[in-house]
Amino acid sequence: MSRLIVVSNRVTTPKAGHTASGGGLAVALHAALRENGGIWFGWSGEVTDQFTGHINFQREQGVTTATIDLEEQDVDEYYNGYANRTLWPLFHYRIDLAEYEREFAGGYERVNERFADTLTPLIDPADVLWVQDYHLLPLGEGLRRRGAANRMGFFLHIPWPPRRLLYTLPEAADLVRTLFAYDVVGFHTQEWLSSFEDFVGAEMGAVIEPDGVIRLGDRTIRVIVCPIGIDAAEFVAASKSPRARLAHRQMRDSAVGRDMIIGVDRLDYSKGLEERFLGYERFLRDHPEERKEVFLLQIAPPSRGEVASYQKIRAGLDSLSGRINGAYADLDWTPIRYVNQGYSRDVLAGVYRAARIGMVTPLRDGMNLVAKEYVAAQDPDDPGVLILSRFAGAAAQLTEAVLVNPYSAEELSDAILLALRMPLDERQRRWRKMMDNVLSEDVGWWRQRFTDALMASEATPA
């Protein structure tokens, strides 16, 4: 059996006696690596004074990880710069926040070359490579130039932007052309895949053939829709664990008979947190009879604090939550509980289970696994209601959620009222259909679907 080499920006190393951390993606990749005896390669997250190409190997729970350290300039230009200040906002339709700096692009290219230089000696001819996400778009091209003729796939975990937005990136065509070094390229939804086909067809002259085949000159790739899921069985089990039961009881006790709305999102402008707060405020204004019957718990761990746009959104949410609480709170009730820290998956499972409404309203999201975790954590006899943005990739699968336009405060307000007043039989019916999808198209299904497509492909010559 071919060995699998997974490549990502960061590597999650399991600790002895613990399950893999880092969520469903880490769980799926560790399972694939254990089955195939492979390597997980990427950045350690550490900074070194001078890049040497030294690889730190570790082996835990049957998985070998291989990590490298990067220089501070690499982190500033490749990670904080091109990945998080150029590609991330652009791919999430926020060209107003995208920064196009040549040093960012140069750092991105340099780090991808360093990945290719360091990884190449580890690759055997029979290995299969699976590259993850927007940090490493051109890595396959670099490996081909160094002689790799292996089967090689790439999966994008974020949206693919429309053609006219993508062309604001100065090096868009050159960057997209590097994807044709892979054999299989995967997207979460048909929308993202269609946007990719539109760009390469209209702007680069690629030929779009049936069955997901795209030809550009002498290169051919296969594109597939492959939505990622969660480890559903594990999350259901986590929702019944002692820590989850304790968290559930604590939330029920603190709710004092009120219905809880839960939001759990990384502190990011793509998550629609300000819009969510404004929609909730509209609900409080339009339905005064409901005010003391409900509260919103928003958990928003900070991220990328060194990037100015993330500092701005944190300050904006602090101000907005304070204004709403100042306007509507009473001695015995606070409308918004706003928490800037993260919690373990089992604690979150208990919190989800205690919530009458799960509010997942990103402005744009490649998938959104919180939506699926909320569904998996529910009590089948008395499930909560998922309010889900139409612009999350998960909306293509979780069609029984209350789908909303997060830009509309009125629509969010109406959805909250609908969810609070939804009869039990309708809640159960909607939950059952969503749960069936969460179970059938879980993270193991995602991993198998992609690797099956990759194994069935013919390797691109170096």
N, C-alpha and C positions, 0 to 999 in steps of 0.2 A: 504494500500500500504506500502511496506517495506521502511524503512528509509535508505538513502544512507549516508555512511561515507566515505569521500575522505581523503586520507592520502598522503602528499607529504613532501619533505624536507622543502620547504618554503611555506607559506600561503599568498595568496593575499587577503587583506581585502578591500572590496569596501568602498568608502567614501560616506557619504550622499550627494545626489544630483549629483553624478558622476557615470558614467558607470564603470564596472569592468576594472581595469588596468591589465597589464601583458600579453596582447595579447590574441590570440584565445583560448588557453588552459584555461585561467582563465574565459573567457566568457562562454565556454562550461560547465565548472565545476560549475560555479555559477548558470547557467540555470538548470542543473541537480539537484543541491541542493535545489533550490527554488521549483522545482516540487515535490521533495520527502521529503522536510522538514528535511534535514540532517545536518551534521556537516563537516567542513573542518578542519582537524587536522594537525599540523606540527610545525616546528621550527619558532619562531618569527623573527629570524635574530639577536636577542639581546644576549649579554653575561652576565652571572651572576657569582658571586664569588663562589657560591656553588649550585649545582643542588638540587632542593627541590621537583621537580615534580609538582610545582604550575602551574595551568592552567589558562591562561587569556582568558576569554570568551568575545566575542563581537558579536553583531547582527546588521547588516546593510542590507537594501534592501532584507529582508527575508532570509538572509544567516547567519548561526551561525558559527563563527570561534573559534577554540580552539588552543591556541599556548603555547609553553613552551620555556623557555630560556635555553641555554646550557652553560657549562663552557668553558673557553678559551682553555683548553686542548682538550675538545670534538671537538671544531671547528678546531683546528690545526690537529688533528689526523683523525677524521671522515670526515670532509668536505674538508679542504685544502689538507689533506693527502690521505686517501684511495679513496675517491670519485673522487678528481680532479688530483691526481698525480699517482694513480694506475689504477682505473677502466676507467676513461675517456680516457687516451691515449691508453690503451689496447683495449678497445672496438672500438676505431677509428683507429686500426691497427698500432699504433705508439708504439710498444714494446721498441723501442730505447729510448723513453721518460718515460716509465712506471717505477715507483719506488716501489719495493716490500720490505716494512719495516714491521716488526712484530708489532711495536707500532701503525702503521696506521691500520692494520687489527684489532688489539685489540680495538682501538678507534671506529672503524666502528661497531664492534660487540657490544660494550658497549652502543653506542648511539641508535642502533636498539633495544637493550634490554630496554633502558629508554623509548623509544617510546612505546614499548609494555606494560611496566609497567603502564605508564601514561594513555594510551588509553583504556586498558582493562576495567576499571570501567565505562567507558562511553558507552560501547557496550551493546545493548539490544539483546535478542535472535533472533528477526526478522530482525535485521539490515543487510544490504548488504555493504561490504567493498570493496573499490577500491583504491589500492595502486599504486602510480605513481613513476616510474623511478628507475635508478640504485642506488640511495642513499639508497634505502630501500628494496633491494632484499630479505634479510632474515627476514623481519618484519612479514610476514605471519606465518613463523615457530614459531616465538616467541609468537604470539597470540594464535596459536594452543596449545602450551605448557601451556598456561595460561587458557585453557578451551574454547576458542572461537570455536564454531561449525557452524559459520555463512557462508553464501556464501561469497567467497572472491576472488577477481580478481587482477591481476597485469598487468600493461602496461609498456613496455619499450620504451622510447622515443628516444633512440640512437641505432646505429647498434649493432647486435650481431656478434662477431668476429668468424672467422673460427676456427675449432677445434684445429689445431696445435698452433695457436696464443694463444687461451684461456688457453691451458695447460701450458703456461709459468707462469700463476698465481699459486703460491704454493698451495693455498686452493681452486682451481677451482672446483673440484668435490663436496666438501662439500658445497660450496656456491651455485652451481647449484642445488644440492639436495634440498636446502631450498625452491626452487620455486615449488616443488611438494606439498607444503602445500596449494597452491592456487588451485582454481577450474578452472579458466580460465587465460591463459597468452596470451597477445596480442603483436604483432610486426607490424611495419609499412609495411614491404614488405615480399614477399615470400622468398627472399634471406636470410633475417635475420632469419626467421622461419626455413628454411632448415638447416642453420648453427647450430641452437639450436638442431634440431632433430639429426643431424650428431653427435654432441658431446654426447648427452645423450644415443644415440644408440650405438656408437662405443666405448666410454670410460666408460659408466656406465651400459651397458647392458639393457637399457630400451627397451620396446617393442613399436614400432611405428605402430599403428593401423590406419585403414581408418578413414576419417572424422575428422582428427585432434586430435585423442585420443592417449595419450602416457601413458604407464603403467610402473612404476618403483616399484617393490616389491608390496606392498599392496596399493600404492598410484596411483591415476589416475588424469591426468589433460587434459584439452582441450586447444589446441593452435589455434589461429586465426590470420589471416592477417587483419589488421584494420588501414589503413593509415589515419592519422589525416589531417584535412583540416583547413581552416580559416573560420571566420564568414564572408562569401562572401558578403552577402547583406549589412552588416554593413560596410565593407570596400569599397564597391562601393559607398555607401552613403557618407563615409568619403572623398572619392576622389572628391566629388562635394561640399564639405563644404566650407565656406568662407576662412578658414585657408588654405585648400588645394588649392583653386583657387589662393590665394595670393602666396603661395609657387610655384605653377606652373608658374605664371606670372613672379615671380622673377627669376626663373631658365631660362625661355625663354629669358628674357631680358639680363641676365648675359652670356648666351651662344653666343650672338652676331651672330646669324645665323648658328652656328655650331651644329653638332649632339652630343648629350651627351650620354655617356655610364655610367650607374649607377651600383655601387656595394654597398650593405649594409650588413655588417657582423659584428658580435661580434668579437673582436680581439682575435682570437684563431687559433692555428696551423692547426686545422682540416679544416679550411675554404679555404685553398689554396690561400691566399692573395699574398704571394711572387710569386707563380706560375702565378697568374693572372697578376701581374705587369710585369713579364718577358714575358708573352705572348703578352701583350700590347706593350712592348718595341720592340718585334720582328715585330709586325705590323707596328710600326713607322719606323723601319729600312727598312723593305721590301717594304713599300708603301709610299715613301716620298711625293707623290702627294696628299695623304690624310691627311697629318700631321695637317695642320691648319683647316681642315674641321671637326675635332672631338676632344673631350677631355673626360677623365675619371674622374668622381667624385666618390671617394671611401670614404664612411662613415664607420668608424670602431671604435665604442665605446670600451674603454678598459674594460677588465674583469679579475678577479683573479690576480690582480696586485702583490699580495704577493707570487705568485708561480714563480720560476725562469724561467721556460720555456716560460711564458707569457711575462716576462720582456724582454727576448731575442728576441721574435718575434716582439715586438714593436720597439726595437732598430733596428732590421733588416729592417723593413718596412720604418722607418724614413730614414735610409741610402739609401735604394733602390729607394724610391720615389725622394729623393734629387738628386741621381745620374742621374735618367732618366730625371728629369726636367732640370738639369744642362747641359745634353747632347743635348736636343732637344728643349728647350723653346726658344721663341723669345720675342722681346719687347712687342708684342701684343698678345701673346698666351702662355699658360702654359699647358703642356700635361696632368698632373695629379693634381687634387685638392684632397688633402688627409686630412680628417677631423676626429679628435679623440673625437667625442662627439655624444651623442644620440639625436634623435628628436622624437616628438610625432607621433602617427600613422597617424593623418590627414595631418601633414606636409609632412611626407614620401609619403603619397598617392599622393600629388601634385607633388613631385619630381619624383616619378615613372612615372607619366603621362607625364611629360616633357621629359623623356628619350627615345631616339630612340632605345637603346639597354639596356636590363637588363642582367647583367653578374653575374651569380650564379654558381660558379665553385669550390665547396668544394672538398677536396681530399676524404672525406668520411663524409656522413651526414645521420642521421636517416631518416629525411624527408626533411626539409628546407622549411619553410613557406614563406620566402621572395620571392621565386619563384612564389608562388601562389598569394601573395599580388601584385607583379608586374603585373601579368596577370589581376587581378581584377581591377587594377587602370587604365587600358588602355582606350583610346578613341576608341570605336568600328569602327568609320569611318577612323581612321588613327592610328592603333595600332603599338606599338613597337615590337621588336623581342627579345625573351628570349633565351639567350645562357646558357645552363644548363649542369652541370657535369653529366656524366653517373653514377657517384658514389654517387649521392644524391638519397635518397629514392623517391623524387618527380619525378625522371626520369621515374619511372614505370608507372606514371599516365600522365605526361605531355609529351607525346611522340612526339608532334608536335613542341616542342622546338628544337633549333639547339643543338644537343647533342654532347658533346666534352669530350676528355680525358684531364683533367686539367694539367697533367704532361707534355704534349707536347706543347711547346711554338709555334711551327709551326701550330698545329691544332687550338690553340686559335687565332692566327693571321688570319688564313683562315676563321674562324667563324666570326670574326669581319668584315672582308671584305664582306663575304656573307650577313651578316645582313644589312650592310650599303647599299648594292646594291639590296636588295630583293624588287621585285615589290609589289605594294600596294595590288593587289588581292591575292598574296601568303601570305602576312602578315596577311590579314584579315582571310583567310582560316585557317591558323595555329592558330591564336588567338581564333577563334570561337570554334574550337575543344577543346582547352585548357580551355577556359572559361566555356564551358559546363561541363567539369569535375570539375572545381573549384566550380561551383554552385551546382552540384548534389552530390558531395562527400565532403560536407563542414564539419565544426567542429561539427555541430549538428548531421549529419549523422554518424560521427565517434563515438560520444558519445552514440547514440542510438544503433549502431551496437554492441558496446562492452557490454553495460548494458543489451541488449536483450540476448546476449550469456550467460552472467553471471546469469541472472534471470532464464534461461532455464536449468542451471546446477544443479546438486545435491551437496549440501554442503559436504565438506570433514569433517569427524568426528574429534573432537579435539584429 
